[in-house]
Amino acid sequence: MTRTSADRMAAQEFPSAGELERVVPAAVRQRRLDAILAEPHRPHEHGLHEHRASIRPVVGPRRRLAPALLAVAVAAAVAIGAVVGVQSLSAPADPEPPAVSPSPACGTTHAPDAATLLNTLADCAAAHPPLREARYDYLHVRSLGSGFFEGGRGEELSTSETETWTAADGTGRTERRQPRGSSIEERHASELPRAEYPADPAALETFIRDREQRNRSEFAPAMEPNWFQMVEQIAVYSVVQPQVQAAALRMLATKPGITVDGPVTDGTGRPGVAISIPEEYSGGPARHVLIIDPATGWILGSEIIVLEAQSDVLLVGPPPAVAWSQLILGSGRVDSPTERP
């Protein structure tokens, strides 16, 4: 060590003996001093073998640090360590970050609110590959309700099934199976063409709003569409691309009044997650329910659950009970009006 560096070290302000005794007990200071002096010198292990041949012995006497200066340095190190330790004990601990709930994933049937659940389900739907190109949209729907038959209203709940094949121009075929018989209908291009929905939530909302306005009588007052019902109708009457299904769910996520009802099982035993809104059915209180596949984001069906008994409403059991339902049993795209996916 040169004279200049030694002078600079000696000029630094180190704790006095009295200050050391107050901060660090003598026994602690002695143990730390012994540990430092006993520490063997070890060359850095990285590259040891590569550089060992280049190490040359030092010629001449080896210089040792003056005992007084070494003692001062050791004492300063011990004091600094002790002071740091005391400060760390007295300093307040950093507050733990608030717990953040993980975002729901595909397959979940719980969420803090309907918007969170619907946006999650939309992501699941959007992850599916696009439908293949084919001439006909195919849908298979099972309906449950009292229904209306020739001669008046049915006296009991009954089930009917409908399979439809629909081309872009509206041509296609419909097969119906009801308790009173089955029928097959060939549809022509002059009838209502297949709807082509946009795959953007805002554009989809505008599309539906404009369509509802066109279908409304010019004398009817302007009314906000029943968005819950609009999304249900897309699923029941159309075969859409995954991005359109995702857009429908994201659009619905912006609407108020929707409740997450949690895990359910539909009429065929398929697991789903239910969301619902309050609704009036035949003059009484009810809930309109959508059942969605939590793994795929696709709608499995819908139900009307009547909350109070009504003389003119048939139910599957004591209220609250289902008065009407639709289950989507199959959908896809096919090449002919007799093919099923």
Buried (B, 14 or more C-beta within 10 A) or exposed (E): EEEEEEEEBEEEEBBEEEEBEEBBEEEEBEEBBEEEEEEEEEEEEEEEEEEEEEEEEEEEEEEEEEEEEBEBBBBBBBBBBBBEEEEEEEEEEEEEEEEEEEEBEBEBBEBEEBBBBBBBBBBBBBEBEEBEEBBBBBBBBBBBBBBEEEEEEBEEBBBBBBBBBBBBEBBBBBBBEBEEEEEEEEBEEEEEEBBEBBBBBEEBBEBBBEBBEEEEEEEEEEEEBBBBBBBBBBBBBBBBBBBBBBBBBBBBBEBEEBBBBEEBEBBEEBBBBBBBBEBEBBEBBBBBBBBBBBBBBBBBBBBBBBBEEBEEBBBBEEBBBBBBBBBBBEBBBBEEBEBEE
